[in-house]
Amino acid sequence: MIPVVFTKKHFTQIRTHHNPGADMHNTNLLYSADGELFSVQRVETVEMPHERSDLRFEVEVHDANHEQRLFVGLMETEKLAISEDCPGLAVAISLGEGTMIDLINDTGIVGYYDSAPFDRSVPVRVSVEVDVIGRVCIPKITVNGESILHPALQLNRTGHLSALIGCTLTERSVSFKNGKVSVIGRRDRASV
C-alpha cells in the first residue's frame, strides 16, 4: 500500500479499496497539488539495482477518454511519507492535449506528445525506461511509440521502486492491462 501522506510536495492518500475484478492490485486515491484526484494502482515493486541497469515499466491503457490524465510513476513508495529525498518519477499525461507534467520534482511541463489526442478505440501503450547509474536515473517516457526524455533524478540506492499507473477520476471506467516491470543489467543487455 502507498503510505498515507506525501508531505514534501503533492500527494495525500485519501482511501484505499480493493476491487477483486481489477486487472492489477489495490487502488489508491491520490490528490495532487493542482487539485486533481488520481486513482492509482501499484503494478509491481522491484529492488533498486546495485549496478548499472536498465529498468522498464510497460502497461496498456484501455477505454480512456480525452478528458483524463494518466498517472505514471516509478516511485520509492516506502519513503513517501517520511523522506525529504526525491521519491522517484511521477508524471501526468494529458490524453487530449498530449502534455506531460512532472508531479513531484518541481519540473513542471516536461514535454508534449505530437500524436495527441490519442485514439481511444485502441489501447494506449505506455512505457517508462530508466537508465540506472548508481543513484542517478535517466528516465524516458514513451506513449504509443513517441518518447520524451525526463530530467535525470537521484534515488536512494538501497530502496525499492514501485511501478504505479492510474488516471484522473471520471464516470468512465479505465482498465490497465499487461503491466510488467523488468530490470536488465548492462552485462545481460550486451548479450541481447
Protein Blocks (a to p, Z undefined) as FASTA:
>chain_A
ZZfbdfklmpccfbdcddfkbmbdcddddddfkopacddddfbdcdddfbdcdddddddd
ehiafkbccddddddfklmmmpcbdfbjcddddfknopacdfklonopabdcfkbccdfk
bccddddddddehjbccddddeehiacddddddddfkbccdddddddddfbdcddehiac
ddddfklmmmZZ
